[in-house]
Amino acid sequence: MIVIDTSVLVDYIFEEDVTRNSMARETLKLVEGLRVFAPKILLIEFMAVARRLGMSTSKLDVVRLTADFILLTEDMIFDEAFRIVECAHPRAVDAYFIATAKLTNSILVTNDRIMVNNAKKYGIEAYYLIEEFDAIKERLKELKS
């Protein structure tokens, strides 16, 4: 099981950085067939980031992009997110992703180094895709076998 952070989806869609785009595309290809989780706030965060980057993404685009994801609602993860904030001190939205990983016993993949560090403080197996691409590819292959 895996949690995909918004940063990976943004890199998947946003093609200005070819290396990041390629890593995100390959990662999302590798997670096919696995249970992929995310907090529902991913939808809002993705739209906000996409619009700031000048992308004309619609709500329907985001829903299609995450159609195979299992989205956890705030009421499902709030208490765990609160415990994470008390322990690891992440940004608020990051706490939702870390909580989702904790509650689903998933690994976390992100392009946010700070989120990785905070997730690891909380005992979550987390990967910084930009620097750990080969490691996450191997880990995803392990999860599939």
C-alpha beads as a LAMMPS data file, in Angstrom:
LAMMPS data file: protein, C-alpha beads

145 atoms
144 bonds

1 atom types
1 bond types

-500.0 500.0 xlo xhi
-500.0 500.0 ylo yhi
-500.0 500.0 zlo zhi

Masses

1 110.0

Atoms # bond

1 1 1 0.000 0.000 0.000
2 1 1 1.201 3.466 -0.816
3 1 1 0.346 7.108 -0.234
4 1 1 1.147 9.475 -3.075
5 1 1 1.672 13.111 -2.142
6 1 1 0.323 16.015 -4.168
7 1 1 3.857 17.008 -5.191
8 1 1 4.215 13.805 -7.217
9 1 1 0.936 14.436 -9.049
10 1 1 1.937 18.020 -9.796
11 1 1 5.208 16.788 -11.287
12 1 1 3.236 14.200 -13.270
13 1 1 1.134 16.925 -14.907
14 1 1 3.594 19.837 -14.931
15 1 1 6.093 19.143 -17.687
16 1 1 8.547 22.025 -17.293
17 1 1 11.033 19.916 -15.324
18 1 1 11.516 16.905 -17.578
19 1 1 13.393 14.855 -14.965
20 1 1 10.766 15.318 -12.251
21 1 1 7.982 14.690 -14.765
22 1 1 9.627 11.476 -15.936
23 1 1 10.120 10.201 -12.363
24 1 1 6.518 10.980 -11.452
25 1 1 5.194 9.292 -14.587
26 1 1 7.236 6.152 -13.995
27 1 1 6.243 6.051 -10.332
28 1 1 2.542 6.324 -11.124
29 1 1 2.958 3.589 -13.725
30 1 1 4.623 1.371 -11.103
31 1 1 1.816 1.853 -8.561
32 1 1 -0.771 0.480 -10.970
33 1 1 -2.285 -2.565 -9.336
34 1 1 -1.388 -1.412 -5.814
35 1 1 -3.772 0.152 -3.341
36 1 1 -3.031 3.877 -3.471
37 1 1 -4.303 6.072 -0.654
38 1 1 -4.417 9.819 -0.128
39 1 1 -6.279 12.229 2.107
40 1 1 -9.184 13.857 0.303
41 1 1 -7.538 17.257 0.830
42 1 1 -5.226 16.176 -2.009
43 1 1 -7.906 17.339 -4.448
44 1 1 -7.903 20.872 -3.066
45 1 1 -4.147 21.082 -2.664
46 1 1 -3.591 19.860 -6.223
47 1 1 -5.984 22.454 -7.661
48 1 1 -4.396 25.240 -5.627
49 1 1 -0.854 24.339 -6.720
50 1 1 -1.869 23.760 -10.343
51 1 1 -3.571 27.137 -10.544
52 1 1 -0.575 28.888 -8.948
53 1 1 1.595 27.291 -11.633
54 1 1 -0.730 28.635 -14.327
55 1 1 -2.256 25.311 -15.275
56 1 1 -5.874 25.295 -16.410
57 1 1 -6.833 22.205 -14.447
58 1 1 -10.471 21.594 -13.586
59 1 1 -12.048 19.698 -10.720
60 1 1 -12.977 16.976 -13.206
61 1 1 -9.315 16.657 -14.263
62 1 1 -8.265 16.137 -10.650
63 1 1 -11.039 13.618 -10.014
64 1 1 -9.991 11.666 -13.120
65 1 1 -6.315 11.768 -12.126
66 1 1 -7.116 10.285 -8.716
67 1 1 -9.938 7.977 -9.818
68 1 1 -8.071 4.861 -8.691
69 1 1 -6.984 6.379 -5.360
70 1 1 -8.728 5.538 -2.119
71 1 1 -9.363 8.960 -0.570
72 1 1 -9.662 9.199 3.183
73 1 1 -11.933 11.917 4.525
74 1 1 -10.951 14.315 7.270
75 1 1 -13.144 12.635 9.853
76 1 1 -11.217 9.392 9.209
77 1 1 -7.754 10.894 9.742
78 1 1 -8.171 14.024 11.859
79 1 1 -7.292 12.494 15.231
80 1 1 -4.174 10.807 13.862
81 1 1 -3.148 14.004 12.067
82 1 1 -3.497 15.868 15.349
83 1 1 -1.224 13.361 17.113
84 1 1 1.335 13.763 14.323
85 1 1 1.307 17.549 14.682
86 1 1 1.985 17.166 18.401
87 1 1 4.882 14.771 17.779
88 1 1 6.605 15.673 14.495
89 1 1 5.514 19.310 13.909
90 1 1 4.832 19.095 10.143
91 1 1 2.909 21.571 8.038
92 1 1 -0.808 21.056 8.540
93 1 1 -1.568 19.527 5.138
94 1 1 1.477 17.245 5.433
95 1 1 0.035 15.853 8.655
96 1 1 -2.937 14.570 6.649
97 1 1 -0.680 12.652 4.253
98 1 1 1.435 11.258 7.090
99 1 1 -1.725 10.253 8.979
100 1 1 -3.067 8.534 5.877
101 1 1 0.160 6.533 5.575
102 1 1 0.021 5.613 9.265
103 1 1 -3.622 4.534 9.246
104 1 1 -3.301 2.484 6.060
105 1 1 0.111 1.005 6.933
106 1 1 1.436 2.471 3.699
107 1 1 4.689 3.874 2.469
108 1 1 4.731 7.562 1.572
109 1 1 6.161 8.904 -1.682
110 1 1 6.657 12.639 -2.051
111 1 1 8.827 15.286 -3.656
112 1 1 8.854 17.183 -0.373
113 1 1 11.988 16.549 1.708
114 1 1 10.476 18.169 4.810
115 1 1 7.469 15.835 4.658
116 1 1 9.778 12.823 4.368
117 1 1 11.739 13.903 7.430
118 1 1 8.579 14.477 9.475
119 1 1 7.053 11.183 8.344
120 1 1 10.194 9.317 9.389
121 1 1 10.076 11.032 12.797
122 1 1 6.637 9.474 13.162
123 1 1 7.821 6.019 12.111
124 1 1 6.530 6.066 8.538
125 1 1 8.513 4.542 5.691
126 1 1 8.851 7.561 3.408
127 1 1 10.748 8.314 0.220
128 1 1 11.932 11.576 -1.326
129 1 1 11.309 10.680 -4.948
130 1 1 13.748 13.186 -6.442
131 1 1 16.708 11.644 -4.622
132 1 1 15.463 8.120 -3.928
133 1 1 13.955 7.218 -7.300
134 1 1 15.836 3.933 -7.664
135 1 1 15.003 2.918 -4.095
136 1 1 11.296 3.606 -4.533
137 1 1 11.225 1.690 -7.818
138 1 1 12.707 -1.334 -6.056
139 1 1 10.334 -0.934 -3.106
140 1 1 7.298 -0.743 -5.388
141 1 1 8.425 -3.875 -7.218
142 1 1 8.696 -5.618 -3.822
143 1 1 5.177 -4.517 -2.918
144 1 1 3.847 -5.927 -6.181
145 1 1 5.434 -9.358 -5.699

Bonds

1 1 1 2
2 1 2 3
3 1 3 4
4 1 4 5
5 1 5 6
6 1 6 7
7 1 7 8
8 1 8 9
9 1 9 10
10 1 10 11
11 1 11 12
12 1 12 13
13 1 13 14
14 1 14 15
15 1 15 16
16 1 16 17
17 1 17 18
18 1 18 19
19 1 19 20
20 1 20 21
21 1 21 22
22 1 22 23
23 1 23 24
24 1 24 25
25 1 25 26
26 1 26 27
27 1 27 28
28 1 28 29
29 1 29 30
30 1 30 31
31 1 31 32
32 1 32 33
33 1 33 34
34 1 34 35
35 1 35 36
36 1 36 37
37 1 37 38
38 1 38 39
39 1 39 40
40 1 40 41
41 1 41 42
42 1 42 43
43 1 43 44
44 1 44 45
45 1 45 46
46 1 46 47
47 1 47 48
48 1 48 49
49 1 49 50
50 1 50 51
51 1 51 52
52 1 52 53
53 1 53 54
54 1 54 55
55 1 55 56
56 1 56 57
57 1 57 58
58 1 58 59
59 1 59 60
60 1 60 61
61 1 61 62
62 1 62 63
63 1 63 64
64 1 64 65
65 1 65 66
66 1 66 67
67 1 67 68
68 1 68 69
69 1 69 70
70 1 70 71
71 1 71 72
72 1 72 73
73 1 73 74
74 1 74 75
75 1 75 76
76 1 76 77
77 1 77 78
78 1 78 79
79 1 79 80
80 1 80 81
81 1 81 82
82 1 82 83
83 1 83 84
84 1 84 85
85 1 85 86
86 1 86 87
87 1 87 88
88 1 88 89
89 1 89 90
90 1 90 91
91 1 91 92
92 1 92 93
93 1 93 94
94 1 94 95
95 1 95 96
96 1 96 97
97 1 97 98
98 1 98 99
99 1 99 100
100 1 100 101
101 1 101 102
102 1 102 103
103 1 103 104
104 1 104 105
105 1 105 106
106 1 106 107
107 1 107 108
108 1 108 109
109 1 109 110
110 1 110 111
111 1 111 112
112 1 112 113
113 1 113 114
114 1 114 115
115 1 115 116
116 1 116 117
117 1 117 118
118 1 118 119
119 1 119 120
120 1 120 121
121 1 121 122
122 1 122 123
123 1 123 124
124 1 124 125
125 1 125 126
126 1 126 127
127 1 127 128
128 1 128 129
129 1 129 130
130 1 130 131
131 1 131 132
132 1 132 133
133 1 133 134
134 1 134 135
135 1 135 136
136 1 136 137
137 1 137 138
138 1 138 139
139 1 139 140
140 1 140 141
141 1 141 142
142 1 142 143
143 1 143 144
144 1 144 145
